[in-house]
């Protein structure tokens, strides 16, 4: 019989991980084609670079997740930070490929896998530790994507959470009183 706490953790992780992909998807949908390659300054990453990096990270980490090191020999991390001149289609291809690897492997995990040991750059992690590491990494970069999308969209950007000044209306709708 499976551990109910492990099963709950895994289900919660899947839900939360997919939530971050959805945030990125919704931010991408609001971008003009030219916005993917824009950066705040010469030292900042564009949305294209962030998506390429996150996609490359997940492609490496999640292929053969339980059986091989998460830093694959074919990964060129430095190249992930070069993405100039690409369009929406290429950015979305990097994004979808990375998330596709992650979600397929994630859906195959069972609660009893959570205590197994995997390696990332030779360092041992329990599956729980590796999952937490991946979630933090994805959330960090998706937050950057959403932030930049808001900058490029300006007043036209539709909030992906409770819009500014609308907390009371949201709380009332949810039956929350203060």
Buried (B, 14 or more C-beta within 10 A) or exposed (E): EEEEEBBEBBEEBBEEBBEBBEBBBBBBEBBEEEBBBBBEEEEEBBBBBBBBBBBBBBBBBBBEBEEEBBBBEEBEEEEBBEBEEBEBEBBBBBBBBBBBBBBEBBEEBEBEBBEBEBBBEEEEBBBBBBBBBBBEBBBEBBBBBBEBBBEBBEEEBEEBEEEEEEEEEEEEEEEEEE
